[in-house]
Amino acid sequence: MNRYERPPQSGQEAEIDYLDGDFRVRKPGGFVRCAATGEAIPLEDLRYWNVDLQEAYASPQAKLDRLRKLGKIR
């Protein structure tokens, strides 16, 4: 089942498997949390994530900040 087969439950946080170029919803919800900022990201706006860390990011800058903090990049 993919993200379009279930109606979003906007008040609940979704559980997601982040894949290369796509993601799979394990538990329906309307949003996920940015690993860098903690802000809620509506699933329809989710564009940035890390497959290895299984984390979502609100923006490209948030992703860079998180990877720098983890020592993955300089």
KEVONU-809446 format. One record per residue (C-alpha): residue number from 1; chain; x, y, z. Coordinates in nm, 2 decimals. Layout:
<recs>
REC   resi   chain     east    north       up
REC    NUM       A        X        Y        Z
...
</recs>
This chain:
<recs>
REC   resi   chain     east    north       up
REC      1       A     0.00     0.00     0.00
REC      2       A     0.14     0.34    -0.09
REC      3       A     0.08     0.69     0.04
REC      4       A    -0.20     0.76    -0.20
REC      5       A    -0.42     0.46    -0.11
REC      6       A    -0.49     0.58     0.25
REC      7       A    -0.64     0.91     0.35
REC      8       A    -0.40     1.11     0.55
REC      9       A    -0.46     1.14     0.92
REC     10       A    -0.34     1.50     0.96
REC     11       A    -0.33     1.50     1.34
REC     12       A    -0.10     1.20     1.37
REC     13       A     0.27     1.16     1.29
REC     14       A     0.34     0.91     1.02
REC     15       A     0.60     0.63     1.03
REC     16       A     0.80     0.62     0.71
REC     17       A     1.05     0.39     0.55
REC     18       A     1.28     0.62     0.35
REC     19       A     1.39     0.46     0.02
REC     20       A     1.60     0.57    -0.27
REC     21       A     1.39     0.83    -0.45
REC     22       A     1.07     0.74    -0.27
REC     23       A     0.93     0.65     0.07
REC     24       A     0.68     0.40     0.20
REC     25       A     0.43     0.48     0.47
REC     26       A     0.43     0.22     0.75
REC     27       A     0.19     0.40     0.98
REC     28       A    -0.05     0.65     0.83
REC     29       A    -0.04     1.01     0.94
REC     30       A    -0.03     1.36     0.80
REC     31       A     0.33     1.46     0.88
REC     32       A     0.68     1.35     0.98
REC     33       A     0.93     1.55     1.20
REC     34       A     1.25     1.71     1.06
REC     35       A     1.55     1.54     1.23
REC     36       A     1.74     1.87     1.23
REC     37       A     1.47     2.12     1.34
REC     38       A     1.19     1.92     1.49
REC     39       A     0.93     2.09     1.27
REC     40       A     0.64     1.90     1.13
REC     41       A     0.67     1.83     0.76
REC     42       A     0.34     1.75     0.58
REC     43       A     0.38     1.43     0.37
REC     44       A     0.28     1.61     0.06
REC     45       A     0.58     1.85     0.11
REC     46       A     0.84     1.59     0.21
REC     47       A     1.13     1.62    -0.04
REC     48       A     1.45     1.56     0.16
REC     49       A     1.56     1.26     0.36
REC     50       A     1.85     1.03     0.43
REC     51       A     1.81     0.66     0.35
REC     52       A     2.10     0.54     0.56
REC     53       A     1.99     0.74     0.87
REC     54       A     1.62     0.70     0.80
REC     55       A     1.56     1.07     0.88
REC     56       A     1.35     1.34     0.71
REC     57       A     1.45     1.70     0.67
REC     58       A     1.24     2.02     0.61
REC     59       A     1.49     2.18     0.37
REC     60       A     1.83     2.12     0.20
REC     61       A     1.99     2.35     0.46
REC     62       A     1.84     2.14     0.75
REC     63       A     1.98     1.83     0.59
REC     64       A     2.33     1.99     0.56
REC     65       A     2.31     2.11     0.92
REC     66       A     2.22     1.77     1.05
REC     67       A     2.49     1.59     0.85
REC     68       A     2.75     1.84     0.98
REC     69       A     2.64     1.79     1.33
REC     70       A     2.68     1.41     1.29
REC     71       A     3.02     1.46     1.14
REC     72       A     2.92     1.30     0.81
REC     73       A     3.03     1.61     0.61
REC     74       A     3.24     1.92     0.69
</recs>
